[in-house]
């Protein structure tokens, strides 16, 4: 009987641990999404400023990728990460 009570406590502890972990991870995910939104907003501001200055980012990106040989093309940062 004492062993059964001990198993129940252990199970309750494990449940609490996993629930706490999920709660923490959900908050971390929310914060990461907030940071990603800020980064995206900053990037859009810089793109807008460059457009106002007459710089076509899309054209430059296409031009720089076609000027490199196929074997030496750099991977986008997203692929590296």
C-alpha positions in Angstrom: 0.0 0.0 0.0 2.8 2.4 0.8 4.5 1.6 -2.5 1.3 2.4 -4.4 1.1 5.8 -2.7 4.7 6.4 -3.6 4.1 5.6 -7.2 1.1 8.0 -7.3 3.3 10.8 -5.8 6.0 10.0 -8.4 3.4 10.1 -11.2 2.0 13.4 -9.9 5.5 14.8 -9.8 6.1 13.8 -13.3 2.8 15.2 -14.5 3.6 18.5 -12.7 7.1 18.6 -14.2 5.8 18.1 -17.8 3.0 20.6 -17.3 5.4 23.1 -16.0 7.8 22.5 -18.9 5.0 23.0 -21.4 4.0 26.2 -19.8 7.5 27.5 -19.8 8.1 26.4 -23.5 4.8 28.0 -24.5 6.0 31.3 -23.0 9.4 31.0 -24.7 7.6 30.3 -28.1 5.5 33.4 -27.6 8.5 35.6 -26.8 10.4 34.2 -29.9 7.4 35.0 -32.1 7.4 38.6 -30.6 11.2 39.0 -31.3 10.7 37.6 -34.9 8.0 40.2 -35.5 10.3 43.0 -34.3 13.1 41.7 -36.6 10.7 41.5 -39.6 9.5 45.0 -38.9 13.0 46.4 -38.8 13.9 44.6 -42.0 10.8 46.0 -43.8 11.8 49.5 -42.6 15.3 49.1 -44.1 13.9 47.7 -47.3 11.5 50.7 -47.5 14.4 53.1 -46.9 16.5 51.4 -49.6 13.5 51.6 -52.1 13.2 55.3 -51.4 16.9 55.7 -52.2 16.3 53.9 -55.5 17.8 50.5 -54.6 16.0 47.5 -55.9 16.8 44.7 -53.5 15.1 42.0 -55.6 17.1 43.0 -58.6 20.3 43.0 -56.7 19.6 39.6 -55.1 18.9 38.1 -58.5 22.0 39.8 -60.0 24.4 38.6 -57.3 23.2 35.0 -57.4 23.5 34.7 -61.1 27.0 36.2 -61.1 28.4 33.4 -59.0 29.2 30.0 -60.4 26.8 27.2 -59.5 29.4 25.4 -57.4 30.3 28.6 -55.3 26.8 29.9 -54.6 26.4 30.7 -50.9 23.5 29.2 -49.0 21.0 31.6 -47.5 21.4 32.2 -43.8 18.1 30.4 -43.2 19.5 27.2 -44.7 22.7 27.5 -42.6 20.9 27.9 -39.4 
